[in-house]
Amino acid sequence: MIRKTTNAMRTLALSGSFLALGAAGAAAQTADQEPAVVLDEVIVTARQRTEAIQDVPIAVTAFTEQLIEDAGIQRPQDFIALTPNVTFVQTTNVGETQVHIRGVIQPRDTEPPFAFLVDGVLIPNPNAFNQELVDIQQIEVVRGPLGSIYGRNAVGGAILINTQRPGPELEGVIQASYEFEGEEAKIGGYVSGPLIQDVLFGRLTVGYTDRGGYFDNVTRGAKEDPFEETVVRARAIWEVSAATEIDFNANYGKVSAYAFNFNNQFSGTPGFETGVNTGDTSIPFAGNLESFNEQERRGVSARLTHELGSGVLAAFVAYNKLEESMGGEGAADLALFGICPGADPCPAPGDFFTDPSLYEGYGPTDRDGAQYQERNQSDSSAEIRFTSDGDLPFRYIVGAYYIDFQRDVLLLTGDFGTGASIRRAPVLAVGQPGVAGTGGENRNSAWALFGQAAYDLTDKLEISAALRYDAEDRENTNIVPGGPAAPLGFVRTASFERLQPRVSLRYEASDQLTAYATYGEGFRSGGFNPLGSRAAVINVDGVVNTTVQDEFPAETSKSFEVGAKWSLFGGRLRGGAAAFSTVVENAHHFTFFPFSLSRVITIVGENKVRGVEFDFNARLTDDFSVFGGAGLIDSEITRNDELPATVGNSFPYTPEHSFMLGAQYDRPLSAGLDLVARVEWSQAGEMWFETANTPGTARPVLDLVNARLGLQSEHWSATLFARNLMDESYNADAVVLNVPPASTFNFVTRGTPRTIGVEISARF
């Protein structure tokens, strides 16, 4: 995207320190000179109405259009990496990403802890979150329990993405990039303008990515992780009258990529004789199966806004459909099914964890484990709300929401004893010999009533409150025969409901300083584990005292937060700070039981989270800006009936600290031509992947550096970029298991290595 303004860096709320703020501000303040370039005020919609970010009693990190361009934000992990106390984890397929917010985590096989909205419309499918970000106007990451404002599953916060609106001027951009390490080529852009003069405006946005891959597979002699994605979005604004507008949106996405590219670490095996280490990245990719991940998504929505004398009436209807299938290496063992090619009698099921001759999957072995999954969802939703005039002392919002969605999940594992032949991963089928699995058709409906109000007690003090009632009905039908414990066609039903309150006080100490205190509650719906999971864990894995159930309860949270936001030195320093304490009840946690191959959500009874965040952004001179900071979290398990010995441990996927520091230099070289240089350093503290906190199973401290150097003008730009500039080698994710007689084994997922490339774009 072309730079639209010179010497104007938009505000980014990043974690920082008061000392850096004060020093930067002092350097920025000079006397007897022409008016200086200041940081623009950022407008957000975190409370479902338009407000200055400094006036919102909620922790918000905002990424404006200019900042998205300057920072080279292209995918969700790019902006999440710049957000305090929020962690993004890319697992082994494109749809199954995880976002963890302030110690409230997103386990595998369950719904995220945040509401995801695009252009004001809720997107309920978590598998649709990870996609290329093309032609975006603004991104907001809102932290803290926000169920009262955004509804179901907003137990940790919300992520709001607004795409660019079509307008009356004919304009367009074409942009392309090439990255050398992964041989990644991208091309995209948009065209926008009037379709009917002064009445109907349209915008068409497209993006295409083709990546060869970063990692070599030593068995197949090919790349382990190729990736291809197409994104198409059409948006139209119909100005029916001076008071009425209809916003139409249609989107399409298609991905063809890889899946299940784990590296396995078994304690007692070569290189891991004394244990395992999730920081070890020395294992090569050696699987004999070519994996695949096919995803196709479609969505349409229409949003009506009508201005009344006392406020705005708004409503939307939306439909989304996503189909995803994937296959690849697996850890299935024929011995579990009583089938042992070349071995008589069958070895004991546990022996393959310690006997190198029986290793399964992820290597060129004599055995041949494979897995296949389908995750398909379609949903229809509607909302209506009335938002009162925002300039009055008393302001309010009331509304109602409804959603109906179907989500079908199929998980199959197999072992055919065909050895290490090199071929594409098979599409396993229910009933196929040597195949076991689980699957369910889920029919869910939910509705909610909500309201929020704010009142100015004085011209300095505002009190606000919000309340939402959510009710949800779920139905699950078993689609894979599993014997007496899981009969084919068995139907389960469950209902969940919750009142979610939120109350805040905001005090405007001056035009430059605002303080606030907030209490809020969050709710994430419960659900179903695969039918027969409890019986399998007890009878096959031998965990007779397990608390695993075929149905798991809702997760709830209660959080208290105090904070401050400031704009000092004539707008050249902006920042904020917050301290929070959250208690999460019935925290959802993913657990894999290896002998029965059961993937289940287990419950951690209580998790207490305490933390602080600091942020700043300072323009030291008209050409030079700095930003950076720190976030600290103490997350402690205080009750866990499944594993009582874990009480006192740190909760998974919650780094103890996060630091970030960066600078940007914008300098005009000539009339209409700017030099823009930017560098960012981030550090994430030690992060555990499981509740036992087993030695060797935490990701070590991770340091990453990104840099950009470019030329920008009104009509074109060219930028050289580098991500992970120091080529830090790390594992982004791990599935950690403790299985006797082996002490531990892990499946780890490699992080992206250094990437260097060039971007060019042209505007017309």
Salt bridges, closest charged atoms under 4 A:
ASP40 OD2 - ARG10 NE 3.06
GLU51 OE2 - ARG47 NH2 2.55
GLU65 OE2 - LYS4 NZ 3.08
ASP70 OD1 - ARG3 NH1 2.80
GLU96 OE2 - ARG108 NE 3.87
GLU96 OE2 - ARG599 NH2 3.77
ASP109 OD1 - ARG375 NH2 2.72
ASP109 OD1 - ARG599 NH2 2.90
GLU111 OE1 - ARG152 NH2 3.20
GLU111 OE2 - ARG474 NH2 3.25
ASP119 OD1 - ARG235 NH1 3.51
GLU132 OE1 - ARG75 NH1 2.98
GLU132 OE2 - LYS186 NZ 2.79
ASP135 OD2 - ARG203 NE 2.62
GLU171 OE2 - ARG203 NH1 3.73
GLU171 OE1 - ARG763 NH1 3.65
GLU184 OE1 - LYS186 NZ 3.99
GLU184 OE2 - ARG211 NE 2.83
ASP216 OD1 - LYS223 NZ 3.01
GLU224 OE1 - ARG220 NH2 3.84
GLU229 OE1 - ARG75 NH1 2.78
GLU229 OE2 - ARG297 NH2 2.88
GLU245 OE1 - ARG165 NH2 3.00
ASP247 OD2 - ARG235 NH2 2.53
GLU290 OE2 - ARG424 NH1 3.96
GLU296 OE2 - ARG298 NH2 3.01
ASP333 OD1 - ARG367 NH2 3.13
GLU360 OE2 - ARG367 NE 3.66
ASP368 OD2 - ARG423 NH2 2.48
GLU383 OE2 - ARG385 NH2 2.75
ASP408 OD1 - ARG443 NH1 3.50
ASP415 OD2 - ARG367 NH2 3.97
GLU441 OE1 - ARG443 NH2 3.39
ASP456 OD2 - ARG395 NH1 3.09
GLU462 OE1 - ARG47 NH1 3.16
GLU462 OE2 - ARG395 NH2 2.70
GLU462 OE2 - ARG506 NH2 3.52
ASP470 OD2 - ARG468 NE 3.20
GLU472 OE2 - ARG152 NH2 3.11
GLU472 OE2 - ARG474 NE 2.72
GLU521 OE1 - ARG498 NH2 3.77
GLU555 OE2 - ARG524 NH2 2.82
GLU561 OE1 - ARG102 NH1 2.89
GLU585 OE1 - ARG639 NH2 3.16
GLU613 OE2 - ARG102 NE 2.91
GLU613 OE1 - ARG143 NH2 3.17
ASP622 OD1 - ARG572 NH2 3.59
ASP623 OD2 - ARG667 NH1 2.96
ASP634 OD2 - ARG610 NH1 3.94
ASP666 OD2 - ARG3 NH2 2.62
ASP674 OD2 - ARG3 NE 3.95
GLU680 OE2 - ARG678 NE 2.74
ASP733 OD2 - ARG108 NH2 2.55
GLU759 OE1 - ARG708 NH2 2.88
